[in-house]
Amino acid sequence: MSAVAVGLSHSPLIGKNDPAPDVIAAVDTAVDEARAFIRSFDPELVVLYAPDHYNGFFYKEMPPFCLATEANAVGDFGSAAGPLSVDTEAARAIALGVLDRGIDLTISARMTVDHGFVQPLEILFGGIDQVPVVPVFVNGVATPLGPVSRIRALGTAIGEAAAALDRRVLFLGSGGLSHDPPVPVLEGAPPRVADALIEGHPPTPEQRARGEQRVVQAGRDYAAGSTAMIPINPTWDNLVLDTLASGRPEDVDDWSVEWMGAEGGGSAHEVRTWIAAFASLAATGKYQMTSRFYRAIPEWIAGFAVATAVGER
């Protein structure tokens, strides 16, 4: 087996509330480098770690993580809708390997995913049906959140299980870094909002459009400085990247849920997807981070990063 890892931030505000042209150009250059890296590797399978934003997972049942043998995208924020090209046989094999390694993995035979999964597939591959994928949901929003050490252990187990497939595997983490967007929370929510967060009632097109417009407006307010959201934290973001670049993802095991939220904002726990991806790569042997881009982008309410890493042979 040969393996690589890529981390890519996502944001529903890309293309809807963009920063200055020079920032867009810098992001595009970094993304182009990641695309070239992936083309050179030519993966036979992508294990995609991504969060959800109350489109597929709700408080009625909220696992810390879940692997899909089939997945469909809802098409939020203009992202593609429809089935992902899930490699069901590989997904089942990896799931069994993870369970055999003592990780209590939830399995979904029909996962619903949103832009967190779709954006990296569209940006890096040109669509949601261009590459065989094993989708892995990692909760980074809905509290209470478990210790990050369990996410690292999940990534390790998936990396070991994927190695048994003897294929070229790309471990892809989607999300983060520091950001504090207006995501609803269950505690203290009005009854109507709480019921939606628990039961997962599908919004009407009008309701979805209104909700998405609120996020766009929040991005404009955030960029203008008129907001109570926690600021982007480049120092913390680069600490995350430094830790992953060190080749020792186990160093995150001491990070507390409270510290991560205080440093990076309410949705900073999306970095769990990066931790899982790099832990998967580390499980196949030593690795080296080969490229790294970071920029704080208030218009996207995100510390935005792109990174690539390759296992040493």
Buried (B, 14 or more C-beta within 10 A) or exposed (E): BBBBBBBBBBBBBBEBBBBEEEBBEBBEEBBEBBBEBBEEBEBBBBBBBBBBBBBBBBBEEBBBBBBBBBBBBBBBBEBBEEEBBBBEEBBBBBBBBBBEBEBEBBBBEEBBBBBBBBBBBBBBBEEBBEBBBBBBBBBBBBBEBEBBBBBBBBBBBBBBBBBEBEBBBBBBBBBBBBBBBBBBEBEEBEEEEBEBBBEBEEBEEEEBEEBBEEBBEBBBBBBEEEBEBBBBBBEBBBBBBEBBBEBEBBEBBEBEBEEBBEBBBBBBBBBBBBBBBBBBBBBBBEBEBBBBBBBBBBBBBBBBBBBBBBBEE
